[in-house]
Amino acid sequence: MVFDIICLEERPDLKERAAQWFHEKWGIPLEAYMESMAECLEKRGAVPQWYLAMEGGQIIGGLGVIENDFHDRKDLAPNVCAVYTEENKRGQGVAGALLNTVCKDMRDRGIDTLYLVTDHTSFYERYGWEFLCMVQGDGEPDMTRMYVHREKDVRGDTSTNQAKSNVYG
């Protein structure tokens, strides 16, 4: 399978289509995606960003990077969010390619530590993510898993430019 990973900044013409696609997958209000994508296209900062996996002109996967993915640990930012691959494209490397792309792109933008909340176990670890702690989702009765990805610099050192935080507090 051949697909391309694009950053929405490169294809602003896809904003409405991408917002609708994410809305259909996650049930978050369309306006929230439109607002975040508009902010992305204003290029005021590294965050937010949105990425799409495209095959033959169709969106087959995507994810975003936002400040906070609806959890109580506002100090753990930015967050990869809305990771989704179409069911018939799963197991073919789409999510892995998206995750690898976002980590490299964020590193190039000066952000080397990313966070992600998920109920999945043993998926994100394959792509260099590590379980960090449990967080409370906004309006959620149960705690959910928080993962961290620290991009290594060219010497192989894990970057330390982000402030250390008490992940258990």
For each residue, the residues with C-beta under 8 A, 3 or more apart:
1: 55 89 92 93
2: 55
3: 53 54 55 60 61 94 97
4: 53 54 55
5: 51 52 53 54 97 98 101
6: 10 11 14 51 52 54
7: 10 11 49 50 51 105
8: 11 12 14 15 18 37 40 41 49 50 51 52
9: 12 40 41 43 49
10: 6 7
11: 6 7 8 14 52
12: 8 9 15 41
13:
14: 6 8 11 17 18 52 59
15: 8 12 18 19 34 37 38 41
16: 19 20 34
17: 14 20 21 59
18: 8 14 15 21 22 33 37 50 52 59 62
19: 15 16 22 23 30 33 34 37
20: 16 17 23 24 30 33
21: 17 18 24 25 59 62
22: 18 19 25 26 28 33 62 64 82 84
23: 19 20 26 27 28 29 30 33
24: 20 21
25: 21 22 82 84
26: 22 23 82 84
27: 23
28: 22 23 32 33 82
29: 23 32 33
30: 19 20 23 33 34
31: 34 35
32: 28 29 35 36
33: 18 19 20 22 23 28 29 30 36 37
34: 15 16 19 30 31 37 38
35: 31 32 38 39
36: 32 33 39 40 48 50 64 66
37: 8 15 18 19 33 34 40 41 48 50
38: 15 34 35 41 42
39: 35 36 42 44 48
40: 8 9 36 37 43 48 49 50
41: 8 9 12 15 37 38
42: 38 39
43: 9 40
44: 39
45:
46: 49 65 78 106 109 110 111
47: 65 66 67 77 78 111
48: 36 37 39 40 64 65 66 67 78
49: 7 8 9 40 46 64 65 102 105 106 109
50: 7 8 18 36 37 40 62 63 64 65
51: 5 6 7 8 62 63 64 98 101 102 105
52: 5 6 8 11 14 18 59 61 62
53: 3 4 5 59 60 61 62 85 89 94 97 98
54: 3 4 5 6 57 58 59 60
55: 1 2 3 4 58 60 89
56:
57: 54
58: 54 55
59: 14 17 18 21 52 53 54 62 86
60: 3 53 54 55 85 86 89 94
61: 3 52 53 84 85 86 89 94 95 98
62: 18 21 22 50 51 52 53 59 82 83 84 98
63: 50 51 80 81 82 83 84 98 99 102
64: 22 36 48 49 50 51 80 81 82
65: 46 47 48 49 50 78 79 80 81 102 106 114
66: 36 47 48 69 78 79 81
67: 47 48 77 78 79
68: 71 74 77 78 79
69: 66 79 80 81 115 116 117
70: 117 137 138 139
71: 68 76 79 117 135 136 137 138 144 146
72: 135 136 137 138
73: 76 115 133 135 146 167
74: 68 77
75: 165
76: 71 73 79 115 132 135 146 148 165 167
77: 47 67 68 74 115
78: 46 47 48 65 66 67 68 106 111 114 115
79: 65 66 67 68 69 71 76 114 115 116 117
80: 63 64 65 69 83 99 102 114 115 116 149
81: 63 64 65 66 69 116
82: 22 25 26 28 62 63 64
83: 62 63 80 95 98 99 116 118
84: 22 25 26 61 62 63
85: 53 60 61 89 90 94 95 98
86: 59 60 61 89 90 94
87: 90
88:
89: 1 53 55 60 61 85 86 92 94
90: 85 86 87 94 95
91:
92: 1 89
93: 1 96 97
94: 3 53 60 61 85 86 89 90 97 98
95: 61 83 85 90 98 99 123
96: 93 99 100 126 127
97: 3 5 53 93 94 100 101
98: 5 51 53 61 62 63 83 85 94 95 101 102
99: 63 80 83 95 96 102 103 124 127 129 149
100: 96 97 103 104 127
101: 5 51 97 98 104 105
102: 49 51 63 65 80 98 99 105 106 114
103: 99 100 106 107 114 127 128 149 151
104: 100 101 107 108 151
105: 7 49 51 101 102 108 109
106: 46 49 65 78 102 103 109 111 112 114 151
107: 103 104 110 111 112 151
108: 104 105
109: 46 49 105 106
110: 46 107
111: 46 47 78 106 107 114
112: 106 107 150 151 153 159 161 162
113: 148 149 150 151 159 162
114: 65 78 79 80 102 103 106 111 148 149 151
115: 69 73 76 77 78 79 80 132 146 147 148 149
116: 69 79 80 81 83 124 129 146 147 148 149
117: 69 70 71 79 135 137 144 145 146 147
118: 83 123 124 144 145 147
119: 144 145
120: 123 124 145
121: 145
122: 125 126
123: 95 118 120 126
124: 99 116 118 120 127 129 147
125: 122 128 129 130 131
126: 96 122 123
127: 96 99 100 103 124 149
128: 103 125 149
129: 99 116 124 125 147 148 149
130: 125 147 148 149
131: 125 145 146 147
132: 76 115 146 147 148 167
133: 73 146 167 168
134: 143 144 145 146
135: 71 72 73 76 117 143 144 145 146
136: 71 72 140 143 144
137: 70 71 72 117 140 142 143 144
138: 70 71 72
139: 70
140: 136 137 143 144
141:
142: 137
143: 134 135 136 137 140
144: 71 117 118 119 134 135 136 137 140
145: 117 118 119 120 121 131 134 135
146: 71 73 76 115 116 117 131 132 133 134 135 167
147: 115 116 117 118 124 129 130 131 132
148: 76 113 114 115 116 129 130 132
149: 80 99 103 113 114 115 116 127 128 129 130
150: 112 113 158 159
151: 103 104 106 107 112 113 114 159
152: 156 157 158 159
153: 112 156 157 159
154:
155:
156: 152 153
157: 152 153 160
158: 150 152
159: 112 113 150 151 152 153 162
160: 157
161: 112
162: 112 113 159
163:
164:
165: 75 76
166: 169
167: 73 76 132 133 146
168: 133
169: 166
